[in-house]
Amino acid sequence: MGRLADAMDNFSQMIGKGVQPNTVVYHSLIQGFSTHGDLRKAKELVYEMTNKGIPCPNIAFFSSVMDSICKEGRVMDAHDIFHLVTDIGLKPNIITFNTLIDGHCLVGEMEKAFGVLDSMVSAGIEADVFTYNTLAYGYCRCGRIDDGLILFREMLQNKPKPTTITYNIILDGLFRAGRTFAAKKMFVEMIETGITVSISTYSIILGGLCRNNCSDEAVTLFQKLGAMNVKFDIKILNTMINAMFKVRRREEANGLFAAISASGMVPNASTYSVMIGNLLKEGSVEEAENMFSLMEKSGCAPDSRLINNIIRILLENGDIVKAGNYMSKVDGKSISLEASTTSLLMCLFSSKGKYREQISLLPVNYQFFNGVG
């Protein structure tokens, strides 16, 4: 709020010098106070504009402010803005209503979201595909997939009709609910209906199969799609590398990793993390370290999650020296020890720990476990 206070000081100085603030100044202050939680001041400025005959912000402006507030979870504040809009004579449009519906869905208030939908219909505004997609996503997000399916079937019978995005929402919801058979059935239905299958759809299908212990099936589908010249993104390739390791198809995983650069794409941090983690799990420590070096040379910075994963795997394998080398990379800022890593260290190096006698192999600053337990 410091900058807003400075802005209000400048605003007051302008008025004191007889300079009339223009709409841009008012708009900036109204948006600032609204998004920072001081709706009282924002409302004062709006009414001040109307009293002075200065054109008020339009409905698009207020809808944008409401959207920002809703994304912070402040849905009731967004309702206050909505009431302000009607109070000054502006007419809410479908974007305004959809913004409120989305806000309630984001915080899991589905009944309130439908209450806004009822108000919208009462105002003579028909729900569009964005409205229904938002409601379907809301249901799936809070685990109410059956309600999402009911809504989806209603769309099939009426208007607006489901789009690729609608199918993607429901497919993802089904996979997350563990309903793999129903998701596969809907995917077939999607293709037969002639709905465009996007790269996002493939990502949901392949990722969902892997998540639900159908990695072999995912690899088979991936290969079929590749034969059809479907162009995959790096997210899908990362998923499939992991799936191939999971079903013991290591050579294929290595080949897919090599194909990333050959196809003109660039491995990202997740790609390297998947490769390193799986190589370590298989006991290929030297290959994993080579991959880590390749990662650093490529400019991809390892994150805390990867470093902690490497440390834990090496410790569990009894490779204390190598684990210590990675522990030395912990800086406490960008990379820090996770609770599970600390717990493992205490278990292994406490007075009764499995590797108690090897504690001197750890970096000095981690030898405080000596005598613990």
C-alpha positions in Angstrom: 0.0 0.0 0.0 3.0 2.3 0.2 2.9 3.2 -3.5 -0.8 3.8 -3.3 -0.3 6.2 -0.4 2.3 8.0 -2.5 -0.1 8.1 -5.5 -2.9 9.5 -3.3 -0.5 12.2 -2.0 0.3 13.2 -5.6 -3.4 13.1 -6.4 -4.2 15.4 -3.5 -1.4 17.8 -4.5 -2.8 17.9 -8.1 -6.2 19.0 -6.7 -4.6 21.5 -4.3 -2.8 23.1 -7.3 -6.1 23.3 -9.2 -5.2 20.6 -11.7 -8.1 18.4 -12.5 -7.1 14.7 -12.5 -8.1 12.9 -15.7 -9.8 9.6 -16.2 -6.4 7.8 -16.5 -5.4 8.9 -13.0 -8.8 7.9 -11.5 -8.7 4.5 -13.3 -5.2 3.7 -12.0 -6.2 4.6 -8.4 -9.5 2.7 -8.5 -7.8 -0.4 -9.9 -5.0 -0.1 -7.3 -7.2 0.3 -4.3 -9.6 -2.5 -5.5 -6.8 -5.1 -6.1 -5.1 -4.2 -2.8 -8.3 -4.7 -0.7 -9.4 -1.1 0.0 -12.7 -1.2 -1.7 -14.1 1.6 0.4 -11.5 4.0 -1.1 -12.1 2.6 -4.6 -15.8 3.3 -4.3 -15.2 6.8 -3.0 -13.2 7.6 -6.1 -15.9 6.1 -8.4 -18.6 8.3 -6.8 -16.3 11.3 -6.9 -16.0 10.8 -10.7 -19.7 10.7 -11.1 -20.3 13.7 -9.0 -17.7 15.7 -11.0 -19.2 14.6 -14.3 -16.0 12.7 -15.2 -16.8 9.6 -17.4 -16.7 6.5 -15.2 -14.7 3.4 -16.1 -16.7 1.1 -18.5 -17.9 -2.4 -17.8 -14.8 -3.9 -19.4 -12.6 -2.1 -16.8 -14.7 -3.3 -13.9 -14.8 -6.9 -15.2 -11.0 -6.9 -15.4 -10.8 -5.6 -11.8 -13.2 -8.3 -10.7 -11.2 -11.0 -12.5 -8.0 -9.9 -10.7 -9.8 -10.0 -7.3 -11.4 -13.4 -8.0 -8.1 -15.0 -8.9 -7.0 -14.0 -5.4 -10.0 -15.8 -3.9 -11.8 -12.6 -2.9 -15.1 -13.4 -4.5 -17.3 -11.4 -2.2 -15.2 -8.3 -2.9 -15.8 -9.0 -6.6 -19.5 -9.0 -5.7 -19.1 -5.6 -4.1 -17.6 -4.3 -7.3 -20.5 -5.9 -9.2 -23.0 -4.0 -7.0 -21.1 -0.8 -7.5 -21.3 -1.4 -11.3 -25.1 -1.6 -11.2 -25.3 1.3 -8.7 -23.7 3.7 -11.1 -25.9 2.6 -14.0 -23.6 0.3 -15.9 -25.1 -2.9 -17.3 -23.1 -6.1 -16.5 -22.4 -8.2 -19.6 -21.7 -11.9 -20.0 -18.0 -11.4 -19.2 -18.9 -9.8 -15.9 -21.2 -12.7 -14.9 -18.7 -15.3 -16.2 -16.0 -13.6 -14.0 -18.1 -14.1 -10.9 -19.0 -17.7 -11.9 -15.3 -18.4 -12.4 -14.5 -16.9 -9.0 -16.9 -19.1 -7.2 -15.7 -22.2 -9.1 -12.1 -21.4 -8.1 -12.9 -21.6 -4.4 -15.2 -24.6 -4.8 -18.5 -22.7 -4.3 -20.5 -24.5 -7.0 -23.9 -23.7 -5.7 -23.1 -20.0 -5.5 -21.7 -20.2 -9.0 -25.0 -21.5 -10.2 -26.7 -18.8 -8.3 -24.8 -16.2 -10.4 -25.8 -18.2 -13.5 -29.5 -17.9 -12.5 -29.0 -14.2 -12.1 -27.4 -13.9 -15.5 -30.3 -15.8 -17.2 -32.8 -13.6 -15.3 -31.0 -10.5 -16.7 -31.7 -11.9 -20.2 -28.1 -13.1 -20.9 -27.6 -16.6 -22.3 -24.8 -18.7 -20.9 -22.1 -19.3 -23.5 -19.6 -22.2 -23.9 -17.1 -20.4 -21.6 -19.8 -20.4 -18.8 -20.4 -24.1 -19.1 -16.7 -24.9 -19.4 -16.0 -22.9 -16.3 -18.7 -24.8 -14.4 -17.5 -28.2 -15.7 -13.9 -27.3 -14.6 -15.2 -26.2 -11.2 -16.9 -29.5 -10.7 -13.9 -31.5 -11.8 -11.5 -29.4 -9.7 -13.4 -30.1 -6.5 -13.8 -33.9 -7.3 -17.5 -33.8 -8.4 -16.9 -35.5 -11.7 -20.4 -37.0 -11.9 -21.9 -33.5 -11.7 -19.5 -32.4 -14.4 -20.6 -35.3 -16.6 -24.3 -34.3 -16.1 -23.4 -30.8 -17.2 -21.5 -32.2 -20.2 -24.5 -34.4 -21.3 -26.8 -31.4 -21.0 -24.5 -29.5 -23.4 -24.7 -32.4 -25.9 -28.5 -32.2 -25.8 -28.7 -28.4 -25.9 -26.6 -25.3 -26.7 -23.8 -24.4 -26.5 -22.2 -27.6 -27.8 -19.1 -29.0 -26.1 -15.8 -27.9 -27.7 -12.3 -29.4 -27.5 -11.7 -27.6 -24.3 -14.9 -29.1 -22.8 -13.8 -32.6 -23.7 -10.3 -31.9 -22.3 -11.8 -30.7 -19.0 -14.0 -33.8 -18.6 -11.2 -36.2 -19.7 -8.8 -34.8 -17.2 -11.4 -35.0 -14.5 -12.1 -38.6 -15.3 -8.4 -39.6 -15.2 -7.9 -37.7 -11.9 -10.8 -39.6 -10.4 -9.2 -42.9 -11.5 -12.0 -43.6 -14.0 -9.7 -44.7 -16.8 -12.2 -46.8 -18.8 -14.7 -44.0 -18.9 -12.0 -41.5 -20.0 -10.9 -43.8 -22.8 -14.5 -44.3 -23.9 -15.0 -40.5 -24.0 -11.8 -40.1 -26.0 -13.2 -42.5 -28.6 -16.5 -40.6 -28.6 -14.6 -37.3 -29.1 -12.9 -38.6 -32.2 -16.1 -40.1 -33.6 -17.9 -36.9 -33.0 -15.4 -35.0 -35.1 -14.2 -32.7 -32.4 -10.7 -31.4 -33.0 -8.1 -33.3 -30.9 -5.5 -30.9 -29.7 -2.0 -31.4 -28.3 -3.5 -30.7 -24.9 -5.9 -33.6 -25.4 -3.0 -36.0 -26.2 -1.2 -34.7 -23.1 -4.2 -35.4 -20.9 -4.7 -38.9 -22.4 -1.1 -40.0 -22.2 -0.5 -38.4 -18.8 -3.8 -39.9 -17.4 -2.9 -43.4 -18.6 0.5 -43.1 -16.9 -1.0 -41.8 -13.7 -3.4 -44.7 -13.6 -0.8 -47.5 -14.0 -1.4 -47.9 -17.7 2.1 -46.9 -18.9 2.3 -49.8 -21.4 -0.9 -48.7 -23.0 0.4 -45.1 -23.0 3.6 -46.1 -24.8 1.7 -48.1 -27.4 -0.7 -45.1 -28.1 2.3 -42.7 -28.2 4.0 -44.9 -30.8 0.8 -45.0 -32.9 0.4 -41.3 -32.7 4.0 -40.8 -33.7 3.4 -43.0 -36.8 0.6 -40.6 -37.7 3.1 -37.7 -37.5 1.4 -36.1 -34.5 3.7 -33.4 -33.3 4.4 -33.7 -29.5 5.5 -31.0 -27.1 8.2 -31.3 -24.5 5.7 -32.0 -21.7 4.4 -35.1 -23.5 7.9 -36.3 -24.3 8.9 -36.0 -20.6 5.9 -38.0 -19.6 6.6 -40.7 -22.1 10.3 -41.0 -21.1 9.2 -41.6 -17.6 6.6 -44.1 -18.7 9.2 -46.0 -20.7 11.5 -46.3 -17.7 8.5 -47.4 -15.6 7.8 -50.4 -18.0 11.5 -51.3 -18.3 11.9 -49.9 -21.8 15.1 -48.1 -21.0 16.6 -48.1 -24.5 13.5 -46.6 -25.9 13.6 -43.9 -23.2 17.2 -43.1 -24.0 16.3 -43.0 -27.7 13.4 -40.6 -27.1 15.7 -38.4 -25.0 18.2 -38.3 -27.9 15.4 -37.6 -30.3 14.4 -34.4 -28.5 17.4 -32.5 -29.6 17.5 -34.2 -33.0 13.9 -32.9 -33.7 14.9 -29.3 -32.9 13.4 -29.1 -29.5 15.4 -28.5 -26.3 15.3 -30.7 -23.2 14.1 -28.7 -20.2 14.8 -29.0 -16.5 11.9 -31.6 -16.2 13.4 -33.7 -19.0 16.7 -33.9 -17.2 15.0 -34.5 -13.8 13.1 -37.5 -15.3 16.2 -39.0 -16.8 18.4 -38.5 -13.7 15.8 -39.8 -11.3 15.1 -42.9 -13.3 18.8 -43.6 -13.9 19.5 -43.4 -10.2 16.6 -45.7 -9.4 18.1 -48.3 -11.7 21.5 -47.9 -10.1 23.2 -46.2 -13.0 24.9 -43.6 -10.9 27.6 -42.8 -13.4 25.1 -42.2 -16.2 23.0 -40.1 -13.9 26.0 -37.9 -13.0 26.9 -37.5 -16.7 23.3 -36.5 -17.3 23.5 -34.0 -14.4 26.7 -32.5 -15.9 24.9 -32.2 -19.3 22.1 -30.5 -17.6 24.3 -27.9 -16.0 26.2 -27.3 -19.3 22.9 -26.8 -21.1 22.1 -23.9 -18.8 19.2 -25.7 -17.0 19.5 -25.0 -13.3 18.6 -27.9 -11.0 15.9 -27.1 -8.5 15.5 -28.2 -4.8 13.2 -31.0 -5.7 15.7 -32.6 -8.1 18.7 -32.1 -5.7 16.8 -33.6 -2.8 15.6 -36.5 -4.9 19.2 -37.3 -5.9 20.5 -37.0 -2.3 17.8 -39.4 -1.0 18.4 -42.0 -3.7 22.2 -41.9 -3.2 21.8 -42.1 0.6 19.4 -45.0 0.3 21.9 -46.8 -2.0 24.7 -46.2 0.5 26.6 -43.9 -1.8 27.5 -41.4 1.0 30.4 -39.6 -0.8 28.3 -38.8 -3.9 25.3 -37.8 -1.7 27.6 -35.4 0.1 28.8 -33.9 -3.2 25.2 -33.0 -4.0 24.5 -31.8 -0.4 27.3 -29.2 -1.0 25.1 -27.7 -3.7 22.4 -26.8 -1.1 22.6 -23.0 -0.6 19.5 -22.5 1.6 18.1 -20.0 -0.9 17.3 -21.4 -4.3 18.0 -24.9 -3.0 17.2 -26.2 0.5 16.9 -29.5 2.2 13.3 -30.9 2.3 11.9 -32.3 5.5 12.0 -35.8 4.1 15.7 -35.5 3.3 16.5 -34.1 6.7 14.5 -37.0 8.3 16.4 -39.5 6.3 19.7 -38.0 7.3 18.8 -38.1 10.9 17.7 -41.7 10.6 20.9 -42.9 8.8 23.5 -40.9 10.8 22.1 -40.7 14.3 23.8 -42.6 17.1 21.9 -45.7 16.2 21.8 -45.1 12.4 22.9 -47.4 9.7 25.7 -45.1 8.5 26.7 -43.7 11.8 30.4 -44.5 11.3 30.4 -42.7 7.9 29.2 -39.4 9.1 32.6 -37.8 8.5 32.1 -38.3 4.7 29.3 -35.7 4.8 30.1 -32.0 4.3 31.2 -30.5 7.6 28.1 -28.4 8.0 25.9 -31.5 7.9 27.8 -33.4 10.6 25.6 -31.9 13.3 23.7 -35.2 13.1 26.6 -36.7 15.1 25.3 -38.0 18.4 21.6 -37.3 17.5 19.2 -40.1 18.5 
